[in-house]
Amino acid sequence: MSSLYKNLVFWAIIIIVMILLFNLFYSRPRQSALDKNYSDFISAVENNQVQRVESQGRNITWIDKEGKNFKTYAPEDPEMIKLLREKRVVINAKKEEESPLWNILISWFPMILLIGVWLFFMRQMQIGGGKALSFGKSKAKILTKEFHQVTFENVAGIEEAKDELEEIIAFLRDPKKFTRLGGRIPKGVLLIGAPGTGKTLLARAIAGEADVPFFSISGSDFVEMFVGVGASRVRDLFLQGKRNAPCIIFIDEIDAVGRHRGAGLGGGHDEREQTLNQLLVEMDGFESNEGVILIAATNRPDVLDPALLRPGRFDRQVVVPVPDVKGREEILKVHSNKIPLAEDVNLTLLARGTPGFTGADLENLVNEAALLAARLGKEKVEMTDLEQAKDKVMMGVERKSMIIPLEERRITAYHEAGHTLVAKMIPGTDPIHKVTIIPRGRALGITQQLPIDEKHTYPKNYLLNNIAIMMGGRVAEELVLNSQTTGAGNDIERSTEIARKMVCEWGMSDHLGPLAYGKKEEQIFLGREFAKHRDYSEDTARLIDNEIRDIVTQGHERAREIIQRNMAILHKLADTLLEKEVLDGNQIEAIIKGENV
């Protein structure tokens, strides 16, 4: 009630001041005038008793010979002016007055506007510490358990990372269980992983599982155009965290604010660096943040400042990897829970055929299959829909409307047949899954291999085999068509890149030995991007170029020998491709064995 009385007194003072100012500026002292009727006025004019007349619309003020003032309301009388002129009365006509309210509004508008703006700012500063100047406040959203329906049941394929975070939630629920032997709760957890592996999904699952307040904010929300705003928002975020402890603070894409200091041209006054410094202090400074656990996510751990990564700030770094074949199958099961699947759907086979897919890719695959089945009017999603969706995600959309001349289709068919033949004739290579000459994405044709098992390291022979397979397309063009086309451009680029890494990074050169050439140098003023620094002589550079050339040309010759020995199979593969446009692994195997397809 006290605040209500204060507001009433405040508005009363404002109204009194406005009334006093109005009286000051608009009260004009005038001599009092007596009222007379129109007949008396006309009689006075006719008897030459009127000396002066002031006319304002129909209101007439007149002065007689004795200097007395009178006022009269005159009807519309055209003879009146004629009579006044005959009697030589001085006539003073004035413009009719406008509405008093309109005059007040026009005169007082600037002052009312200024008072209104002042009152707005005063009001905003009284509510919530000054909302009009609240750009230094944190933009973190607080989420409750009821708000988010995502739980750890919705997370699959990254069991180790899930276990680490489940332990964090257990810390918050029962801290004495873990601190009774003298340990302390971790202050920070950094989620590291490639885009689409499920870092943000894990954070949403934590929000759904934890019985504590959960603050969510993006790294880009800290820094804006005003100097000092980022540091102020960090302070406010941790202040809210302390008030709601125990709690979890999640910062997504922390590399936006946590980049290595010195990586900008602004020096120590860089706004982003001030924000980072404040974040470092809040995470592990003189003041304790008991019960506040910071979880952050990034796909660029290489650019983060070392002070941010040390124990005491981010005590744990949880790697969220690209899922393996078992993880992909679990993820497919999660995303297909709400989708009716036909009996012929084999998620194990689909998982094996999607190496390198992240959780986001697999979700997209299932979604595309559901949309495709719905477009065709099906009641359930079939395996063919999932296969088509997989091809769309991996290779791009079929460009069926693209008109390709017959000669170009023939070149593409022999190019893809060359890849296929070399891959089938070299033992130990990944099986051919599908070959197509239908344009997809930016490619006119695609030969797709799928590994049987997950590979984490690659032997030298495996790399040499891949170079030979990539050269198979160019060799087929040279032997059959006696020409070279631009279609082998990507094959040559990838082969050269593999050969260069074999020589310069992996020490797989017999002539140059197990040495690394070309030191990676961190360009801090470009955001710690890596660039090659040449740390070898001209003679060594010449040897490196020769060795790379030898590896690629040997693969080229190896492919030539294979295709020359199996020219009949090459023609059969190319003719069948021209006829059917798409061949799967079983059809290719039948052609190799001489069977009809």
Residue pairs with C-beta under 8 A, 6 or more apart in sequence:
14 115
18 108
21 111
22 104
22 108
25 107
26 104
26 107
31 69
32 69
33 61
33 69
33 70
33 71
34 68
34 69
34 70
34 71
35 70
35 71
35 72
36 44
36 70
36 71
36 72
37 72
38 72
38 73
38 74
38 75
40 70
40 72
41 50
41 60
41 62
41 70
41 72
41 74
42 80
42 83
44 50
44 62
44 64
45 83
45 84
45 87
45 89
46 83
46 87
48 87
49 64
49 65
50 62
50 63
50 64
50 65
50 84
50 87
50 89
51 63
51 64
51 65
51 67
51 89
51 90
52 62
52 63
52 89
52 90
52 92
53 60
53 61
53 62
53 63
53 84
53 89
53 90
53 91
53 92
54 60
54 61
54 62
54 92
54 93
54 94
55 74
55 91
55 92
55 93
55 94
56 93
56 94
56 95
56 96
56 97
57 96
57 97
58 73
58 74
58 75
58 76
59 71
59 72
59 73
59 74
60 71
60 72
60 73
60 74
61 69
61 70
61 71
61 72
62 69
62 70
62 71
62 72
63 69
63 70
64 70
74 80
81 91
84 91
85 91
120 132
121 132
124 130
124 131
124 132
124 133
125 131
125 132
125 133
128 134
135 224
135 226
135 229
136 226
136 228
136 229
136 232
136 233
136 236
137 232
137 233
137 236
138 217
138 233
138 234
138 236
138 237
138 240
139 217
139 221
139 233
140 215
140 216
140 217
140 221
140 237
140 240
140 249
141 215
141 216
141 217
142 213
142 214
142 215
142 216
142 240
142 244
143 207
143 213
143 214
143 215
143 216
144 213
144 214
145 207
145 208
145 209
145 210
145 211
147 207
148 204
148 207
148 208
148 214
149 208
150 201
150 204
150 205
150 207
150 208
151 205
151 208
151 209
152 162
152 166
152 205
152 208
152 209
154 201
154 205
154 334
155 162
155 198
155 201
155 202
155 205
155 334
156 327
156 330
156 331
156 333
156 334
157 198
157 323
157 324
157 326
157 327
157 328
157 330
157 331
157 359
158 197
158 198
158 202
158 320
158 321
158 323
158 327
158 359
159 327
160 318
161 191
161 193
161 198
161 202
161 318
161 319
161 320
161 321
162 202
162 205
164 189
164 316
164 318
165 189
165 202
165 205
165 206
165 295
165 318
166 209
168 186
168 189
168 206
168 248
168 293
168 295
169 206
169 209
169 210
170 177
170 178
171 178
171 185
171 186
171 293
172 185
172 210
172 211
172 212
172 246
172 248
172 291
172 293
173 211
175 185
175 246
175 291
178 185
179 185
185 291
185 293
186 293
186 315
186 316
187 283
187 284
187 289
187 292
187 293
187 294
187 312
187 313
187 314
187 315
188 283
188 293
188 294
188 295
188 296
188 313
188 314
188 315
188 316
189 293
189 294
189 295
189 296
189 314
189 315
189 316
189 317
189 318
190 254
190 295
190 296
190 297
190 298
190 301
190 309
190 314
190 316
190 317
190 318
191 199
191 202
191 203
191 295
191 296
191 297
191 298
191 318
191 320
192 199
192 298
192 299
192 301
192 317
192 318
192 319
192 320
193 199
193 297
193 299
193 319
193 320
193 321
193 322
194 299
194 322
194 358
195 299
195 358
195 360
196 358
196 359
196 360
196 361
197 320
197 321
197 322
197 323
197 358
197 359
197 360
198 320
198 358
198 359
198 360
199 252
199 297
199 298
199 299
199 320
200 252
200 297
201 359
202 320
203 216
203 250
203 252
203 295
203 297
206 214
206 248
206 250
206 295
207 214
207 216
207 248
207 250
210 248
212 244
212 246
212 247
212 248
213 244
213 247
213 248
214 247
214 248
214 250
215 237
215 240
215 241
215 244
215 247
215 248
215 249
215 250
216 250
216 252
217 237
217 249
217 250
217 251
217 252
218 251
218 252
218 253
218 256
219 251
219 252
219 253
219 254
219 255
219 256
219 257
219 258
219 296
220 253
220 256
220 257
221 233
222 229
222 230
222 233
222 234
222 256
222 257
222 275
223 229
223 230
223 256
223 257
223 271
223 272
223 275
224 230
227 271
227 274
228 271
228 274
229 271
230 257
230 271
230 272
230 274
230 275
230 278
231 274
231 275
231 277
231 278
233 275
234 275
234 278
234 279
234 282
235 278
235 282
237 249
237 282
238 249
238 282
238 289
238 292
241 247
241 249
241 289
241 292
242 289
242 291
242 292
245 289
245 290
245 291
245 292
246 291
246 292
246 293
247 291
247 292
247 293
248 293
248 294
248 295
249 292
249 293
249 294
249 295
250 294
250 295
250 296
250 297
251 257
251 294
251 295
251 296
251 297
252 296
252 297
253 297
253 298
254 296
254 297
254 298
254 304
254 308
255 298
255 299
255 300
255 301
255 303
255 304
257 272
257 275
257 276
257 279
258 276
258 279
258 296
258 298
258 304
258 305
258 308
259 272
259 276
259 303
259 304
259 305
259 527
259 528
260 303
260 304
260 305
260 306
260 524
260 527
260 528
261 273
261 276
261 305
261 307
262 524
262 525
263 303
263 524
263 525
263 526
263 527
263 528
264 270
264 272
264 273
264 525
265 525
266 273
276 305
276 308
279 308
280 305
280 307
280 308
280 313
282 289
283 289
283 294
283 308
283 312
283 313
283 314
284 312
284 313
294 314
296 314
298 304
301 309
301 317
302 528
302 530
303 527
303 528
307 313
308 314
309 317
322 356
322 357
322 358
323 330
323 331
323 357
323 358
323 359
324 454
325 351
325 352
325 355
325 453
325 454
326 351
328 351
328 354
328 357
328 362
329 347
329 348
329 350
329 351
331 359
331 362
331 363
332 347
332 350
332 351
332 362
332 366
333 347
335 362
335 363
335 366
335 367
336 345
336 347
336 366
336 381
339 366
339 369
339 370
339 381
340 379
340 380
340 381
341 380
341 381
342 380
342 381
342 382
342 383
344 382
344 383
345 381
345 382
345 383
345 386
346 383
350 383
350 386
350 387
350 390
352 450
352 452
353 390
353 433
353 450
354 361
354 362
354 365
354 390
354 394
355 450
355 451
355 454
357 365
357 393
361 393
364 393
365 386
365 389
365 390
365 393
366 386
366 389
368 389
368 392
368 393
369 381
369 385
369 386
369 388
369 389
370 381
370 385
372 385
372 388
372 389
373 380
373 381
373 382
373 385
376 385
378 385
391 434
391 440
392 398
394 448
395 436
395 440
395 441
395 443
395 446
395 448
396 440
396 441
396 442
396 443
397 440
397 441
398 438
398 439
398 440
399 438
399 439
399 440
399 441
400 438
402 439
404 412
404 439
404 444
408 444
409 437
409 578
410 481
410 574
410 578
411 477
411 481
411 485
411 487
412 437
412 444
412 445
412 487
413 437
413 445
413 573
413 574
413 575
413 577
413 578
414 476
414 477
414 480
414 481
414 570
414 574
415 445
415 473
415 474
415 476
415 477
415 485
415 487
415 488
416 435
416 436
416 437
416 445
416 446
416 447
416 473
416 577
417 435
417 476
417 570
417 573
417 574
417 577
418 472
418 473
418 474
418 475
418 476
418 477
418 559
418 563
418 570
419 435
419 447
419 469
419 470
419 472
419 473
420 432
420 435
420 447
420 472
420 573
420 583
420 588
421 472
421 476
421 562
421 563
421 566
421 569
421 570
421 573
422 468
422 469
422 471
422 472
422 475
422 559
422 562
422 563
423 429
423 430
423 432
423 447
423 449
423 469
423 472
424 432
424 588
424 589
424 592
425 562
425 566
426 465
426 468
426 469
426 562
428 461
428 462
428 465
429 449
429 462
429 465
429 466
429 469
430 449
430 450
430 451
430 452
431 449
431 450
431 452
431 585
432 447
432 448
432 449
432 585
432 588
433 448
433 449
433 450
433 584
433 585
434 446
434 447
434 448
434 582
434 583
434 584
434 585
435 445
435 446
435 447
435 448
435 573
435 577
435 582
435 583
435 588
436 445
436 446
436 581
436 582
436 583
437 444
437 445
437 577
437 578
437 581
437 582
438 445
438 581
438 582
439 445
440 446
443 490
444 487
445 487
449 469
455 462
460 502
460 508
463 498
463 502
463 508
464 551
464 554
464 555
466 498
467 495
467 498
467 499
467 551
467 552
467 555
468 555
468 556
468 558
468 559
468 562
469 559
470 491
470 492
470 494
470 495
470 555
471 491
471 495
471 552
471 555
471 556
471 558
471 559
472 559
472 562
472 563
473 487
473 488
473 491
474 484
474 488
474 491
474 492
474 556
474 559
475 556
475 559
475 560
475 563
476 563
476 570
476 574
477 483
477 484
477 485
477 487
477 488
478 484
478 560
479 560
479 563
479 564
479 567
480 570
480 571
480 574
492 552
495 552
495 555
496 548
496 552
499 547
499 548
499 551
499 552
500 544
500 548
502 508
502 509
502 551
503 509
503 512
503 517
503 544
503 547
503 548
503 551
504 516
504 517
504 518
504 544
505 516
507 513
507 514
507 515
507 516
509 547
511 543
511 547
512 540
512 543
512 544
512 547
517 535
517 536
517 540
517 544
518 532
518 533
518 534
518 535
518 536
519 532
519 533
519 535
520 530
520 531
520 532
520 533
521 530
521 531
521 532
521 533
522 528
522 529
522 530
523 529
523 530
523 531
534 541
536 544
563 570
569 591
569 592
572 591
573 583
573 588
573 591
576 583
576 587
576 591
576 597
577 583
580 587
580 597
583 591
583 597
587 597
590 596
590 597
591 597
